[in-house]
Amino acid sequence: MPGAVIVGTQWGDEGKGRFTDYLAKEASLCVRYQGGHNAGHTLVVDGEVFKLQLVPSGVLYPWVVPVIGNGVVVDPEVLLAELDMLEGRGIDSRRIRLSGNAHLIMPYHQELDRLNERYLGKAKLGTTKRGIGPAYADKAMRVGLRVQDLLDPKIFREKLDLVLREKNGVLTKVYNRLPVDAAALAEQYMALTPRLEPLIADTVHLVHQALDAQQWVLLEGAQATFLDLDHGTYPFVTSSNPVAGAVGAGAGVGPRDVERIVGVVKAYTTRVGSGPFPAELPEGDSVGDLLVERGAEYGTNTKRRRRTGWLDLVMVKHALRLNTCTEIALTKLDVLSPLRELKVCVAYEGDDGARYDHVPYHQSVVHKVRPVYETLPGWGHDIERAERLDDLPAEAQQYVRFIEEVAGVAVTFVGVGPGREQTVVLPRAA
């Protein structure tokens, strides 16, 4: 069976975890290919809620091997705490495999992340302050420490001493902070190694073994397309590449290994942190408050309230093209149920009156565009028990078909509630 990618098409929080979980029942491996514990995936199974940060969403199936790929940055203490949480809830975490080539998040990364945000002031990016960006920066500077370095205390200490020459200089001379004690930090991380060592593996080899055996490998991204370092609303983006094309670098697969790319679209739009948001509802808007309340729109990790807006099909179309999505998984359609009227952004209008049917590349334009809406009827009652497309009200079916028509990609799954079982599979995906 082919490799398949699950990718977010908006600013994250689309519900990728629940569809990864839904599709993983047929998979052999579930591979996370980028990001760190700044991402959170929430799964609801038989009424039980699981909140994951680093462990791939397929972990709830005992036959799936969850893989943390080389493109992920890992805080080992956070990972171990997550494994403890899973074990405490009856989930076997010994199946998890961690790439030896994944980079480590160190305490100085988190400290520098916090300090950088503070010094940016009003221009701050709204990061989670968890050291993700500084860890990726060290990776690019080729001074990062990797998971495999934990297996050799001498190499770990040599690399740590080298990187701390620069980090301690910045902390003490720029930010007037105390230097990091290399010996204490090395001892702290070496103490974690005995628990991590059994998980560390050549994950690229594992993935290709499965692909060669014609097993289905599910590749899971964190965040989403418009938080992509290259293709998102820079600089209000994450520090890695969530787009589907990044599976090559982050998991070690080639383009021909992937045949199915599922673009996850929330039935409306949300964003956490700073940055442009053309279809955003005004602060205090009653519809925005309803979306937050019904959709539980608070960050899985940060608990920050998400900014809300109508569905923006301009950005969705762009994301579907960037990721070459083969299908759409539509989430949280049930959240819209009380509304008698729905708006969908189908174009942007610039200050000069120009109409944009695609996302403008220039930041000055993106920050100033106004949404052009089409209005569709709502359905006004709950749909959470729908099992087939025909169970949905005509207006809800119309909303789904409108998305397909404008986006040019078929909707194959519709989420009508948070639970694994609350998924409508359209006939073409059955």
C-alpha positions, 0 to 999 in steps of 0.5 A, spaced: 500 500 500 502 507 498 504 512 503 499 517 505 500 524 508 495 528 512 497 535 512 493 541 515 491 547 509 490 553 514 493 555 520 493 549 524 488 546 529 484 543 523 483 536 527 489 533 523 490 528 529 483 525 529 483 523 521 490 521 522 487 516 528 481 514 523 486 512 518 491 509 522 487 503 523 489 500 516 496 503 517 503 499 519 507 505 521 505 512 523 510 517 522 511 524 525 515 528 520 516 535 523 515 540 528 516 539 536 512 539 542 509 546 540 504 542 536 498 538 539 493 533 537 487 531 540 484 525 539 477 522 542 476 515 543 469 512 546 469 519 550 476 519 552 480 524 550 488 524 549 492 530 548 498 528 544 504 533 543 510 529 540 507 522 539 504 520 532 496 519 533 496 512 531 499 510 537 492 508 540 492 502 535 496 496 538 498 494 531 501 501 529 508 503 530 509 510 532 515 513 529 518 520 531 522 522 524 528 525 523 525 532 522 522 533 528 525 537 534 525 533 541 525 535 548 526 529 551 523 530 558 517 532 554 517 526 550 518 521 557 512 525 560 508 523 554 510 516 554 508 516 562 501 519 560 500 514 555 502 508 560 498 511 565 492 510 561 494 503 558 497 505 552 503 501 550 509 506 549 514 501 548 512 500 540 514 508 539 521 509 535 525 515 535 530 517 530 537 518 532 537 523 527 532 528 530 535 534 534 534 535 541 531 541 544 535 544 550 534 548 556 538 554 552 533 554 546 527 555 551 531 561 554 533 564 548 526 563 545 523 567 551 528 572 551 527 573 543 520 574 544 520 579 550 525 583 546 521 583 540 516 587 544 510 589 539 513 585 533 513 579 537 511 573 533 507 569 538 511 563 539 510 558 544 516 559 547 518 552 547 525 552 544 523 550 537 525 556 533 532 556 536 533 548 536 532 549 528 536 554 527 542 550 531 540 545 526 541 549 520 548 552 523 550 545 524 551 546 532 545 542 534 545 536 538 542 530 536 538 524 539 544 519 537 549 524 541 545 521 547 548 514 546 555 517 547 557 521 553 564 523 550 561 526 544 555 529 547 559 533 552 564 535 546 558 538 542 555 541 548 561 545 550 562 547 543 555 550 542 555 553 549 561 558 547 556 562 543 550 561 547 553 563 554 556 569 550 549 571 548 546 569 554 551 573 559 553 579 554 547 580 550 541 578 555 545 579 562 543 572 564 547 567 568 551 562 563 549 555 562 553 550 566 555 544 561 557 539 566 550 540 570 546 540 563 550 534 561 548 530 567 541 532 566 540 529 559 545 523 560 540 521 566 534 520 561 538 516 556 537 509 559 529 510 558 530 513 551 535 508 548 530 502 547 526 507 542 532 510 538 532 507 531 534 508 524 527 510 522 528 511 515 530 504 514 524 502 518 519 506 513 522 503 507 522 496 510 514 497 511 513 500 504 517 495 500 513 490 504 507 494 501 504 496 508 501 503 508 505 508 512 501 514 514 505 520 514 503 526 519 505 533 519 504 538 525 501 545 524 499 547 517 501 550 510 500 557 512 505 556 518 510 553 513 517 557 514 517 558 506 510 558 504 506 561 510 505 568 512 512 569 514 515 571 519 508 569 523 510 562 521 513 556 525 520 554 524 519 548 520 516 545 513 509 542 515 507 542 507 507 535 504 513 536 500 517 536 507 516 528 508 522 527 503 527 531 508 523 529 515 521 522 514 526 520 509 521 518 503 521 520 496 516 523 492 514 516 488 513 513 495 507 518 497 500 516 493 495 519 497 495 526 500 489 528 505 488 536 506 485 537 512 480 543 512 476 546 518 469 548 516 471 555 518 478 558 520 482 559 526 489 562 528 493 562 534 498 568 535 500 574 530 499 575 523 494 576 517 487 573 517 483 576 511 477 572 513 477 574 521 471 576 525 471 582 529 473 581 536 467 580 540 463 578 534 457 573 537 459 568 531 466 568 533 464 567 540 460 561 538 465 558 534 470 558 540 465 555 545 462 550 540 469 548 537 473 548 544 478 553 540 483 554 545 490 551 544 492 544 546 498 546 549 498 553 550 490 554 552 490 560 548 484 562 545 484 562 537 482 567 533 476 565 529 473 567 522 469 564 516 472 559 512 477 562 507 477 558 500 482 562 497 487 560 502 484 553 502 485 552 494 492 555 495 494 550 500 491 544 496 495 546 490 501 547 494 500 540 497 497 536 491 492 534 495 488 528 492 482 529 497 479 533 503 477 531 510 472 536 512 472 537 520 468 540 525 462 541 520 457 540 527 460 547 530 456 551 524 450 547 526 446 553 530 447 558 524 442 560 520 447 563 515 454 562 513 459 566 509 465 563 505 471 567 503 471 566 495 476 572 493 480 578 496 479 585 494 486 589 495 486 597 496 486 598 489 480 594 488 484 589 484 480 582 486 485 576 488 482 569 487 489 566 489 493 568 495 498 574 494 505 573 495 507 580 497 506 581 505 504 588 504 498 586 500 496 580 504 496 584 510 491 589 507 486 585 503 478 585 504 474 578 504 469 577 498 464 573 501 458 568 498 453 567 503 450 560 504 444 557 508 445 554 514 441 548 517 440 550 524 440 543 528 445 538 530 448 533 525 452 529 530 449 523 529 449 523 521 453 516 519 452 517 511 452 524 507 444 523 506 443 523 513 446 531 513 441 536 512 440 539 505 444 545 507 450 541 510 450 537 503 450 544 499 456 547 504 460 540 502 459 540 495 460 548 495 467 547 498 468 541 493 466 546 487 470 552 489 476 548 491 476 543 485 478 537 490 473 532 492 471 531 500 472 524 502 471 525 509 466 529 514 467 530 521 460 531 525 463 531 532 470 530 536 469 522 536 473 517 532 466 514 530 463 521 528 466 521 521 461 521 515 465 517 509 463 519 502 461 514 497 467 515 493 472 514 499 469 507 502 
